[in-house]
Amino acid sequence: MPFVKVLRGGQITMPKELREVLEIKEGDILEVQMEKNKVVLKPKVLVDKDQAWARLQQVMAKVGKRHSKNSEKEVDSDVLEAIKTVRSK
């Protein structure tokens, strides 16, 4: 495993081989975490808030049509499942 040097401002350069394998490009967002005294970098995708809201409304509309005769508890369960679906994409 290659070594990296911490530069001014705390910057490091990730080795090209790792960036290629992980398909990390300039401008990508990485989440930084500490796990058992190790630094862990995880690639993240940011979603536009307006797009996410529109997608959630589409899913909720489908749920509403399918469950117009269901109980409030059943609808709540389906809403939570719809939210999980949207967040997983």
N, C-alpha and C positions, 0 to 999 in steps of 0.2 A: 504494500500500500504506500503510495507516495506521501511525502510530507508537504505541508503548506506553511508559509510564513505569515504571521499576523503583521499587517502594514499599518501605517498611520491611520487613525480613525477606526481601528479594529477591523479593517477590511482583510479578506482572504481571497485567494483565487482558487476556485475549485478546479482540479485537474481536468483537462479536456476529455480524457477517457471516461471519467465519471459523468460529465455533462452529456456526452454522446449517448451513453448507456441509458441514462435517466431522461434523455430528450429535454434537457434544461437549456434554454436559450436566454440571451441577454434580455433583461426586462421581466423575466418570469418571477413569480412570487414564491418564496420559500418560508415555511413556518419553522421557527427555531425553538427547540425544546431541550431541557436538561433531563436526562434519564440515567440514573445511577452514575452520576459524575461524568457523563458523556454528553457531548453536544450532538443533537439529532436534527437534521434538516429534512423537511418533508415538502415536496412540491405541492402547491395549492393553486386552485383555479378560482378567481374571483368572478362572481356573477353580478351583472348589473341589477340593481335593486328594482328598477321598473320592469325589466324582463322577468325577474323572479316573481314579482307581484302579479303580472299578467298571467304567467303560467299557473300560479296558485289559483287565481280566479277561474281559469279554464277547468282545472281539476275539480274545484269546488262546485262549479256549475253542473258537471257530470254527476257528481255525488248527489247533488240536490234533486236532479231529475230522476235518478234511480231510486231514491229513498224518500220520496215525498210522503209516503204513508208509514214510514218507520218511526219508532219511538225516538225521543230525544237522546237517549243513551246509545242507541244504535247509530244515530247520526254522528254523535260525538266520537264514537269509535272509528267510524269511517273518515271523519275529518282528520283525526290524528294519523291515520294510515296514509291519507293523501299528503299530509305535510311531510311525512317520512319519505314518500316517493319523490316529492319535489326536491327535497334536500339531498337525496342520494344521486341526483343527476348532475 
